[in-house]
């Protein structure tokens, strides 16, 4: 499930995200991600250089003054930059596996159209309080703070487009509102038909197996893969598939998916993930993927994947799906797991979804 947090300047989005973090919920920061990608993404650097000119970067370092001058010179320039930055941030978010996202311009940037969110939470506050917060935070005049607040999408419009509201007026406690929304979102998720499973978004679907010894797992919102160690009545004990071999509990509230339950969409019958992984293994001769899933372009991704699964569904398999799959492949190979057919084949055992009733 994907959830977005939005709200105008001074509303208190960052504070709400801090309270979510205190509950163990990671939130993807769009603003910070955009800055990071403009510094590190070769593809984005090339696109910005084409727009702004060679002065966009000096010795590989973003020239903020040149970019600001370009942005302020015309609305068309600002839109042109947005059209290369926002898609890059959207792809990075989808590849991150993080469920929650924070964006001050979720609707203005049309980010809600690039990514399908199951729930949008709007943080609101009275205008006078927002102005006071901005004045204190940025050490600016009341007139300037008011101008900043009013140049954004009206708060009422943000509230109308959102599913839930958190009122941060300094009077109503924040934590109970957050807990209530988390509960409502959880109930909404539990009521949805269980058709899809995994972080591979629209390119995967859950199989009809009812008995499965599920050993290699993905946990939504947490990076990497995990191996099932044991199961108890209230939780599972899993171990990270990396050099640390860290063990931790996974609870009924976590969204846990076995890689054995995943199939990739094709133009014909869906293909089990283990078969796709085996095809990558054979292509790479059981070595790490020759394509860097984090740095390669969209065209490179799809060219590579066409060699692995020629009839994959081009409409439902997205860049983020392929990046995630290749990242999983690298993790498995690093953990010396290459016999995917054996590791992920259906065997007698309890289903992950039955873990509450496990003895």
Buried (B, 14 or more C-beta within 10 A) or exposed (E): BBBBBBBBBBBBBBBBBEBBEEEEBBBBBBEEBBBEBBEEBEBBBBBBEEBBEEEBBEEEEBBEEBBEEBBEEEEEBEEBBBEBBBBBBBBBBBBBBBBBBBBBBBBBBEBBEBBEBBBBBBBBBBEEBBBBBBBEEEEBEEEEBBEBBEEBBEBEEBBEBBBBBBBBEEEEEBEEBBEEBBEEBEEEBEEEEEEBBBBBBBBBBBBEEEEBBBBBBBBBBBBBBBBBEEBEEEBBBBBBBBEEEEEBEBEEEBBBBBBBBBBBBBEEEBBBBBBBBBBBBEBBEEEEBEBEBEEBEBEBBBEBBEEBBEEBBEEBBBBBBBBBBBBBBBBBBEBEBBBBEEBBEBEEBBBBBEBEEBE
